[in-house]
Each structure stands twice: as C-alpha cells, then as structure tokens.
Amino acid sequence: MAERGRRSTKKKAAEQVDSAVPKTAGDAAVPETAGIAAVPAAKPATQAKPEPPAKPAPPAKPAPPAKPAPPAKPAPGPFVCRTVTVDVPATSANLGAGFDTLAMALDISNRITVEVLDEPTIELAVEGEGAAELVADRHNRFVLALELGLRWALGEVPAGLGWRIAMRNEIPFGRGLGSSAAAAVAGLVAADAFTGGRLGLRHQLALATELEGHPDNAAASLLGGFVAVAVIDKWPEAIRFDVPRPLRAVLYVPDRVLHTTAMRAALPPEVPRADAVFNVGRAALAVAAIASGHYEYLRSATEDRLHQPYRAVPYPEFPELLRAAREAGALGACLSGSGSTVIAFADSPHTIDAVAAAFVAAAQQVGLSGSAQVVAPRNAGAIVVDAR
C-alpha cells in the first residue's frame, strides 16, 4: 500500500510539471512569450562601479641625437691627400736585340694602396706574389722609391710619419717581368700624387732609373705601350707609342727565379763589333716593325748576340724553349729581361695555342717546371686609381 501511494504522488507531480511546459512543434501554435511568462523574472544584476580611468603613460623621452661621424683626418703637412692607390704594369725588356733600350708593358699588374700614418711605423699586407718575401721596412723597394720621391719633391720626408701599405701583386718575382721596376715606379707615382704632382714624369723616370740601374723596364712601366729609351747627358729620355695591332705575348714563366745581378754578371765587358752591328740593325727593325704593325719582321728583330748567348750558360734550358716557340710559328721569341721567362709573339688564335703548347712540351722535356700564359700588351702605364 505504501508503494502504491508513492507512485500516485509521483504521477500527480508529473502532471503538474507537464501543464507548465510550453507545447512543442505539432501542438497548437503558441506565442513565443508563452513559456517565458510562466517563469518569474530574474532580479536585475547590480551595476558594477566603473573603474577609475587609467593614468596616462608618461611621454617617452626623445632619443639622443646620433653623434656625427668624426671628420677625416686632414692630410699632414705638405701632402694633398692621406691615401693613394696605384696600379702599375709588368714589363718585358730588351725584346731580343734592344738590350737596355727597348721594352713593352704587359697586361699583368700590381695594385698598391698606401696610407700616411702619424707615427714612424711601416705596416705591410701582401696578397699574391711576394707575400712570403717582402718585408715591412724602409728597404722595401716601394717604400724606398716613395721616400726618394718625397725627398726630391719636398726636400725631406716629413718627420714622424709612417706608412700602411696593402699590395695585391700579380707580377711574378725574379722572372724577368719587371717586378722590381714596377715597385719603384709605383712608389714614385704615389709620391707624385701625395705632393700634388710635384715630380712629373721626367723626374719619376730619372729616379726610377737611379734605383734600377737601367731605364728600359722603368720607362715601359711608367709610360705603357712600347718604349725606346736612352740615357742622354745622364737623363733617361723615352719615346713611347701604343702597340697598334692586336698582338699577344705568349709567356713561359718558369718556377725558377733568376736574379738580375747574377744574370748581368754573366755578360762580357766587351763584344765584337760585328755583334754590336748585328744588334743595332735588329733593334731599329724592332721599333719600325712594332710601330707600323709589320709583325712579320719580328722574327729577325728579336734575334740577339749581346746578351742571350751568354745568359744561356747559367740558364741552359732557354735555347730549347726559344727553338720550340719559333718552330711552332711564333712571330718572334726571346728572353724576357734577364729571365727566366721566355716571351713569344703571335697574332692569331691558332698560333697562340700552338706556341703555348710548344712551350709546355719543351719545358717538360728539359725538366723545367712552370706555366704558359697569354697576355696582351698594355698601352696604359702606371695610373693613380684613387687619391683621398
């Protein structure tokens, strides 16, 4: 009985709840508010007190103005600039018969930047040729020439100064391509730039000749192109002209270093008159052949009796290289300077390739390590690339 009474109570409660629930879809339509009206409205929530306004952030402090770059140091004393960059070419001297009188600039160069320091030190950085040999002192050929030029232009080198030097060298050392003359010319051209042109070309050539002992390499390095030079009344006088037609120099550059002083010591103090006449005629022919573009005469013009036969004694591989170049069709061939480079001339791609291959083959036969290179004559001499 108790269980039946509990079930009856639950049924009545369910009926009461059912009468308060709105009808669903399928029943008679009812207003959207019908179900809501039966539910007592909730009390409105108490409105929160507004937050006090945030204090404004203090204005950012303005950044301090950037410090201006320090002004460049003025050039010291009588100098017109503090830094000079010079580009100077390699050279091939003698060209066979023109011993100490003929030379040609080649398109291989050293580029040297020198900066004035306010203390008497020398800093040197070298990239390329001579990196292991060159020293940072006042016996360095470039420094020697630079300070010689300054003494001539100014009367003295200003006291308390030094040099920061950076070299990028392509000219091989001790191979007969004028590396020593290039260093001397570069130093003198830099001195001329530092002093606003007080040296001039004539004095630069004279001072370079004084350092080198002979004017041929120095003249070609300074002036470019093809040069003929002679010392007249103690002054070197040079005439230069551009090489007028496409001409290439095929070089065999051995690894062997030959020093100019030793190779000059191999020369006799006197030569027979017939040998002197032989060379005078061929040197004149070389000038005319290059100037007129008649390169067919270079074969005879590069022959020599004054120095090459004597230098073949300490350099016995040289005659074989010379023979190989001529047989391969070179327009002319000879020792470059005092060696060890051998230079040949050609004006066609076929001949250039044939001569280069002949050089390599001959060098292998005689056991002379090195490399063949093809370069053009350079009609521009030493130039100031930058001065500031």
VENHUHU-V375731 format. One record per pair of residues at least 4 apart in sequence whose ideal C-beta (glycine too) atoms are under 7 Angstrom apart, sorted by the first residue. I is the first residue (numbers start at 1). J is the second residue. D is the distance in whole Angstrom. If there is no record, write none. Layout:
# VENHUHU-V375731
{{I:J:D} {I:J:D}}
This chain:
# VENHUHU-V375731
{{1:5:6} {2:6:7} {3:7:7} {4:8:6} {5:9:7} {6:10:7} {7:11:7} {8:12:7} {9:13:7} {10:14:6} {11:15:7} {12:16:7} {13:17:7} {14:18:6} {15:19:7} {17:21:7} {20:38:6} {22:30:6} {22:34:5} {22:35:4} {23:27:3} {23:28:6} {23:30:6} {30:34:4} {33:37:6} {73:82:6} {75:79:4} {75:80:6} {75:81:5} {75:82:5} {76:116:6} {76:118:7} {76:158:6} {76:161:6} {77:158:5} {78:154:6} {78:195:7} {79:116:6} {79:194:5} {79:195:7} {80:194:7} {80:195:7} {80:196:4} {81:193:7} {81:194:6} {81:387:5} {81:388:6} {82:115:6} {82:116:5} {82:388:7} {83:113:7} {83:115:4} {83:388:5} {84:114:6} {84:190:5} {84:193:5} {84:194:6} {84:384:6} {84:387:5} {85:111:7} {85:113:4} {85:385:4} {85:386:4} {86:112:5} {86:186:5} {86:189:5} {86:190:5} {86:382:6} {86:384:6} {86:385:7} {87:109:5} {87:111:5} {87:382:7} {87:383:5} {87:385:5} {88:109:6} {88:110:5} {88:182:5} {88:185:5} {88:186:4} {88:221:6} {88:382:4} {89:105:4} {89:106:6} {89:107:7} {89:108:7} {89:109:5} {89:182:7} {89:221:6} {89:224:7} {89:378:5} {89:381:7} {90:106:5} {90:108:4} {90:109:7} {90:171:4} {90:177:4} {90:178:5} {90:182:6} {91:103:5} {91:104:7} {91:105:5} {91:106:6} {91:177:7} {91:178:4} {91:181:6} {91:217:5} {91:220:4} {91:221:5} {92:103:7} {92:104:5} {92:106:6} {92:177:7} {92:249:7} {92:336:4} {92:337:6} {92:343:5} {93:103:4} {93:178:7} {93:216:4} {93:217:5} {93:337:5} {94:98:6} {94:99:5} {94:102:6} {94:216:7} {94:307:7} {94:334:7} {94:335:7} {94:337:6} {95:102:5} {95:103:7} {95:104:6} {95:286:6} {95:302:6} {95:334:6} {96:282:7} {96:286:7} {96:301:6} {96:302:3} {96:303:6} {96:304:5} {96:332:7} {96:334:4} {97:279:5} {97:282:4} {97:283:4} {97:286:6} {97:301:6} {97:302:7} {97:303:6} {97:304:5} {98:102:3} {98:283:4} {98:286:6} {99:279:7} {99:306:5} {99:307:5} {100:214:5} {100:216:6} {101:216:6} {101:228:6} {101:229:6} {101:230:6} {101:283:6} {102:216:6} {102:228:6} {102:283:6} {102:286:6} {103:216:4} {103:217:6} {103:219:6} {103:220:4} {103:227:5} {104:220:6} {104:226:5} {104:377:6} {105:220:5} {105:221:6} {105:224:5} {105:225:6} {105:377:6} {105:378:4} {105:381:6} {106:249:6} {106:375:5} {106:377:6} {106:378:6} {107:375:5} {107:376:5} {107:378:4} {108:170:5} {108:171:6} {108:177:7} {108:375:6} {109:170:6} {110:167:6} {110:168:7} {110:169:5} {110:170:6} {110:171:5} {110:182:5} {110:186:7} {111:168:5} {112:142:6} {112:165:7} {112:167:5} {112:186:5} {113:166:5} {114:146:7} {114:163:5} {114:165:5} {114:190:5} {115:164:4} {116:161:6} {116:163:7} {117:121:6} {117:161:7} {117:162:4} {117:163:6} {117:164:6} {118:161:7} {119:160:7} {119:162:5} {120:160:6} {120:161:7} {120:162:5} {121:162:4} {122:136:5} {122:137:6} {122:138:7} {122:143:6} {122:162:6} {122:163:5} {123:136:6} {123:164:4} {123:165:7} {124:134:7} {124:136:4} {124:165:5} {125:166:5} {126:130:6} {126:131:4} {126:134:5} {126:167:5} {126:169:7} {127:131:7} {127:167:7} {127:168:5} {128:168:6} {128:169:4} {128:170:6} {129:169:4} {129:170:7} {129:171:6} {129:172:6} {129:173:5} {130:134:4} {130:169:5} {130:173:5} {133:173:6} {134:140:6} {135:140:6} {136:140:7} {138:143:5} {138:144:7} {138:147:7} {139:144:6} {140:144:7} {141:145:6} {141:180:6} {141:183:4} {141:184:6} {142:146:6} {142:165:7} {142:183:5} {142:186:6} {142:187:5} {143:147:6} {143:163:6} {143:187:7} {144:148:6} {144:187:7} {144:211:7} {145:149:6} {145:183:7} {145:184:4} {145:187:3} {145:188:5} {145:211:6} {146:150:7} {146:187:4} {146:190:5} {146:191:5} {147:151:6} {147:157:5} {148:152:7} {148:207:6} {149:153:6} {149:187:6} {149:188:4} {149:191:3} {149:192:6} {149:199:6} {149:207:6} {150:154:6} {150:157:5} {150:191:5} {150:194:7} {150:195:7} {151:155:7} {151:156:6} {151:157:6} {152:199:7} {152:203:6} {152:207:6} {153:191:6} {153:195:4} {153:198:4} {153:199:5} {154:195:6} {157:161:7} {171:177:5} {171:178:7} {171:179:4} {171:182:6} {172:177:6} {172:179:7} {172:253:6} {173:179:5} {173:257:7} {174:257:4} {174:258:6} {174:259:6} {175:253:6} {175:257:7} {175:340:5} {175:341:5} {176:258:7} {176:335:7} {176:336:4} {176:337:3} {176:338:6} {176:339:5} {176:340:6} {176:341:5} {177:336:6} {177:337:7} {177:341:6} {178:182:6} {178:217:4} {178:221:6} {178:337:7} {179:183:7} {180:184:7} {180:212:7} {181:185:6} {181:208:7} {181:212:5} {181:217:4} {181:218:5} {181:221:5} {182:186:6} {182:221:5} {183:187:7} {184:188:7} {184:208:5} {184:211:5} {184:212:6} {184:218:6} {185:189:6} {185:208:5} {185:218:6} {185:221:4} {185:222:5} {185:382:5} {186:190:6} {186:382:6} {187:191:6} {188:192:6} {188:199:7} {188:204:4} {188:207:6} {188:208:6} {189:193:7} {189:204:7} {189:382:5} {189:384:6} {190:194:6} {191:195:6} {191:199:6} {192:197:6} {192:198:7} {192:199:4} {192:204:6} {193:384:5} {193:387:5} {195:199:7} {199:203:5} {199:204:5} {200:204:7} {201:205:6} {201:222:7} {202:206:6} {203:207:6} {204:208:6} {204:222:6} {205:209:6} {205:215:7} {205:218:6} {205:219:6} {205:222:6} {205:236:5} {205:238:6} {206:210:7} {206:235:6} {206:236:6} {207:211:7} {208:212:6} {208:218:4} {208:222:7} {209:214:7} {209:215:4} {209:218:6} {209:236:5} {212:217:7} {212:218:5} {215:219:5} {215:229:5} {215:231:6} {215:236:4} {215:238:7} {216:220:7} {216:229:6} {217:221:6} {217:337:7} {218:222:6} {219:223:6} {219:227:4} {219:229:4} {219:236:7} {219:238:4} {220:227:5} {221:381:7} {221:382:6} {222:381:5} {222:382:5} {223:227:6} {223:238:6} {223:240:4} {223:381:4} {224:240:7} {224:378:6} {224:379:5} {224:380:5} {224:381:3} {225:240:5} {225:241:6} {225:242:5} {225:243:6} {225:379:5} {226:240:7} {226:241:6} {226:243:6} {226:290:5} {227:238:5} {227:239:7} {227:240:4} {228:239:5} {228:287:6} {229:236:6} {229:237:7} {229:238:4} {230:237:6} {231:235:7} {231:236:5} {232:237:5} {241:291:6} {242:379:4} {243:247:6} {243:290:6} {243:377:4} {243:379:6} {244:293:5} {245:293:4} {245:347:7} {246:347:6} {247:295:7} {247:345:6} {247:347:5} {247:377:6} {248:346:5} {248:347:7} {248:352:5} {248:374:6} {248:376:6} {249:343:5} {249:345:6} {249:375:5} {249:377:7} {250:344:5} {250:346:6} {250:352:6} {250:355:5} {250:356:5} {250:359:7} {250:372:7} {250:374:5} {251:341:5} {251:343:6} {251:372:7} {251:373:5} {251:375:7} {252:321:6} {252:341:7} {252:342:5} {252:359:4} {252:363:6} {252:370:6} {252:372:5} {253:341:5} {253:370:5} {253:371:6} {253:373:6} {254:340:4} {254:368:5} {254:369:7} {254:370:4} {255:369:5} {255:370:5} {256:340:5} {256:368:7} {258:262:7} {258:263:6} {258:315:6} {258:338:6} {258:339:5} {258:340:5} {259:263:7} {260:264:6} {260:338:5} {261:265:6} {262:314:7} {263:311:6} {263:314:7} {263:338:4} {263:339:6} {264:338:7} {266:310:5} {266:311:6} {266:313:6} {266:314:5} {267:307:6} {267:310:5} {268:310:6} {271:275:5} {271:276:6} {271:306:6} {273:277:6} {274:278:6} {275:279:7} {275:305:4} {275:306:6} {276:280:6} {277:281:6} {278:282:7} {278:305:5} {279:283:6} {279:304:6} {279:305:6} {279:306:5} {280:284:7} {281:285:6} {282:286:6} {282:300:6} {282:301:5} {282:303:6} {283:287:7} {284:288:7} {285:289:6} {285:297:6} {285:300:6} {285:301:4} {286:290:6} {286:301:4} {286:302:7} {287:291:6} {288:292:6} {289:294:5} {289:295:6} {289:297:4} {289:298:6} {289:301:5} {295:331:5} {295:345:7} {295:347:6} {297:301:5} {298:302:6} {298:331:4} {298:332:3} {298:345:6} {299:331:6} {299:332:5} {301:332:6} {302:332:4} {302:333:6} {302:334:4} {304:308:4} {304:334:7} {305:309:6} {307:311:6} {308:312:6} {308:334:7} {308:335:5} {311:315:6} {311:318:7} {311:335:6} {311:338:7} {311:339:6} {312:316:6} {312:318:5} {312:319:5} {315:339:5} {315:340:6} {317:321:6} {317:366:4} {317:368:5} {318:322:6} {318:335:6} {318:339:7} {318:342:6} {319:323:6} {320:324:6} {320:362:5} {320:365:7} {320:366:5} {321:325:7} {321:342:5} {321:359:6} {321:362:5} {321:363:7} {322:326:7} {322:333:5} {322:342:6} {323:327:6} {324:328:6} {324:358:4} {324:359:6} {324:361:7} {324:362:4} {325:330:4} {325:333:4} {325:342:7} {325:344:4} {325:355:5} {325:358:6} {325:359:6} {326:330:6} {326:333:5} {327:358:7} {328:354:4} {328:355:5} {328:358:4} {329:351:5} {329:354:6} {329:355:7} {330:344:4} {330:345:6} {330:346:6} {330:351:7} {330:355:5} {331:345:4} {331:346:6} {331:347:7} {332:344:7} {332:345:5} {333:342:7} {333:343:7} {333:344:4} {334:343:6} {335:339:5} {335:342:6} {336:341:4} {336:342:7} {336:343:4} {344:355:5} {346:351:4} {346:352:5} {346:355:6} {348:352:7} {349:353:6} {350:354:6} {351:355:6} {352:356:6} {352:374:6} {353:357:6} {354:358:6} {355:359:6} {356:360:7} {356:372:4} {356:374:6} {357:361:6} {358:362:6} {359:363:6} {359:372:5} {360:364:6} {360:372:5} {361:365:7} {362:366:7} {363:368:4} {363:370:6}}
